[in-house]
Amino acid sequence: MNLTERLGLAALHKVDPETAHGLSIKALKSGLTPTPGPVTSDRLRTTVAGLSLPNPVGLAAGFDKNAEALAPLAQSGFGFIEVGAATPRPQPGNPKPRLFRLTEDKAAINRFGFNNEGMEAIGARLAQRPKNAVIGLNLGANKDSEDRPADFARVLAHCAAHLDFATVNVSSPNTEKLRDLQGKAALTALLAGVIETRDTLPRALPVFLKIAPDLTDEELADIADVARDTGVDAVIATNTTLSREGLQSSHRDQAGGLSGAPLFEKSTRVVARLSKLLNDDVPLIGVGGISSADQAYAKICAGASAVQLYTAMVFGGLSLAADIARGLDTLLERDGFKTVADAVGSKREDWL
């Protein structure tokens, strides 16, 4: 992190978190952030669900909800970018304040509730996307929808022409009863509808499923069965947690989903368990608490084919993505792995 980025982060931490988030998007759009370009090497290049990635370090959904900063993000060191979540109709989300910075815990709690400008505005920006990047969209459902499963398919159908992948997000804790769609029967029906829509598209589009970290072993086994049976192309593990174990911050009791450092071990254990259950049938993307190359590497060794970041950038800046990718290259070389794929699951048993 250079001095300019360090000063910028310090300034952002002096304002409320949601305002700071908006300012960070404006800084990206104004060219005020580091743009090292794609970080890659022979070791870092990898393929996940048919997608050729320059490196396995992605941006998680939620940072660029409305696809406003696609071009600068594509030059920020990430191997792939996920924007959204997008819902069919615009919605304001939950009342403010709804984002809390837990500095002592290197974490955040949010209860945004899928605030976004809707699929038409987001789709229009995706139509202008840079072509030399891997970009996906997190699909959501409107809070007041009469048919939430159909919402996911609607957003996919509207935006698919401009996407490299789409993620079905049934794991946000901030839309009432959304996580109920993770049950085996409901999830099977929802994914079947999305994949049926995908199969009508002019070109194949990988569909990912994003799950919560708060699932029991039995529920994870159900997720593995559904992932196999429906033919999803990857599982993203995990979204935010409802747990508050071990937190120090005065904001620890705020309602919403917790992300950041406290989620690392919980989410990595979910990756390892799912990796064993799926037995390489479906690739995994590991998310939750990654703030260093060592942690990204641990997720990969636990069974993830790629990883995603978000909350760590609140404390480490946008340059963290490139730093982690470069560090990951060094770790792979140190341990004698010629590719990312060679390292996937190599230390899974340590997390079971």
Phi, psi and omega in degrees: 000124180278175185297320181299315180293321180297317178293321178298317177298316180300320179293318180298326182286354178269353178244167183296151190301320182290322174298318179299320179298315178298321178293325179294323176294318178297321179297319176300311183295334182269000179077025184262010183241159180294134179228079183287354185082178180300133175263124185206166175194173177298326179287323186280331181299134182207166179236127178232122179053037179083357180267127178273115184251136175293330172205163187269016183259109184251165173266127181284157175299153177107333179286307178250076186302321189252018176056044183272336190234040185298314184297309178294324178297325179294342180252017187258011176100350179289150174275337176198161187228135174240125179251176183099191016279145177251138175246162181304313180250150175301148174210147186281343185081195184279161180299151175273153359285147185217009175222131186227130180267120180256079189300318182298333184257001186050051188215175175215152171239130176231150172223049184302313181078044175057044172290126179194167184273003176090161189294332182290313179294317181293318178299323179296321178288321178298330178296338179258016186295154172292141185274344185265031181223159174260114187232131178235168181233133174276123184267134179231176179238144176294142182302322184260018182293142175275347181214081184299317178304323180292332179300317181300315180294323179297315180295318178301311182299323183287323189254352191303325185300340185246017185241156170258337174200164177224144182242128174274115185255099176247019189243003176290134179275003191257000171246119187307129176068008179297320182293345175299337180286356176278350176300153191301311183292314182296318182292321178299315181294317181298310182295325178300320179294318179294316182289327174298318176296316179303320184288349176269355184285156181296333179224153181295140180223119179298138177246124179254159176238127179256127186243165179276158177274354189261030183268145175285168177301322179294319179293323177295322177297321176296318179300316179299317178298315181296318180300316178293312188293325184271343179081028174297153188269341176194159175242129176264119184231107018211175171280196181286163181250155173269351179294149175233020186298128171078009183283148181251335188294153177293343179271007190299335183264007176296143177287150177131190181264134178267132175231170178105199190308319182296345183273349191302305184294316181301311183290326180291325176293324176296318177302313182297316180295315179294322178301317178292318181295322184275340175051045177071008179289327181226126180291156181241146172243120186268128181223142174130102171081012181280122177226007181208164176297322179300320181287323175298318180296319179299318178298317179295315179294336176282343177138001181273136177276341177204170181224167175224151179239158166199287189301326181301333180290338176300327184253338184246356178081168182293332181295349180302324182300310180295321180298317181293318179298315180295318179296323178297320177302316180296319180293320177298317179296317181304318185267008173080017177271128180279337180217163173302316184303327180295332183273342187300121177079008186292339178231033183302320185298335180294341184253003182265000000 
